[in-house]
Amino acid sequence: MVTHTPQGIPGDPINVGLVGTKKEVVHAFAVAGWDTADAVTLRTAIDIGESVLFSRPYPDAPVSRLLFEGRAQDLAFEKPVGDSADRRHHVRFWQTNT
């Protein structure tokens, strides 16, 4: 299973599944030091650009939108790896019924 960009370009593989409610998943990631990613807006796009340009932290920086079965991620988390949003770990999750 592979995600795709909105343009249909293959993205990241789906390689892990979690069982739990949205509240449980958000709580577990928060306890582990991961931040919920902001939605992509004009403001957050400017903020992430400034983070990269000026090496300023942006712990809630948005992640790019990837699609699985035609749907964007339901949750996205990230963990900084430095002073700028261009260095971070991130993960996306889609809610499924399986």
N, C-alpha and C positions, 0 to 999 in steps of 0.2 A: 504494500500500500504506500502510495506516494502522494504528497500534496502537490498543488500546482499554483502558479501565480495567476492573477486574473487574466493574463494574456495567454495562459495555457502552457507555460514553460514549466517543466518538472521542478519541484522544490525539494523540501526535506522529506525523508522517509518517515512513516509512522512506525515507531519501534517500541512503544510502551503504552500500556493501558492502565487506568486507575479505576477503582470502584469506590464510589462515595458520592455524597451530595456536593453541590457547588460550595456550600458553606464549609464543609469538611475539607475539601481540596484547598480552598483559599486559606483556611486556618493552618493546615499542614505546611503549605509553602511559606506562609508568614513566619511560622515558628522556625523553619529551616533557614530563614534569612533571605527569602526571595520576595521581590516586590511585584505587585500586580501592574502590568504595563498599561500606560495611558492609551486612550483611543487616539487615532491619527486625526488631527485637526490642523488648521492653519497655525494655531498657537503652539501646539506640541511640535509641529514640523520646524518652526522657528527655534523653539527651545532646544530641540535635539541638534540642530545646526550650530547653535551657539555653544552647546556642550562640547561638540567635537572641535569646533574652531578655537575655543578658548580653554580647552581641557578642564571643563567644569563638570562636576558630577550631575547626573540626571537619573536618579535611581528608578524612576517610573517611566522612563522613555518608551515611546511606543515601538512596537515591532511591526515589520511589514506584514501585510495581509497575505496569507496563504489559504488556499481552498482545498477542502477534502470533500469529495462527493458533491462539489458545487457550492459548499458552504464555507464561510470564513470561520476562523477559530472562535470558540466560545470563551475561552480563557487564555491569557498569555501572561507569563511570569518572566522575570529577568533577575540576574544577580550581577552587579558590577564587578569588573576585573581591572580596576584602575580609576583614573580621574575623569574619564571621558566616556560618553555613551557609545563610542566606536569600539570599545573593548568591554564586552559583557557576554555572559551566557544567557540564553533565552530558550524558552520552551512554550509550545502551544498545545492546547487541548480542545477537542471537539466532543460534545455530548452525543452519545449514541444510545441506542436501545438494546445493544447486544452485550 
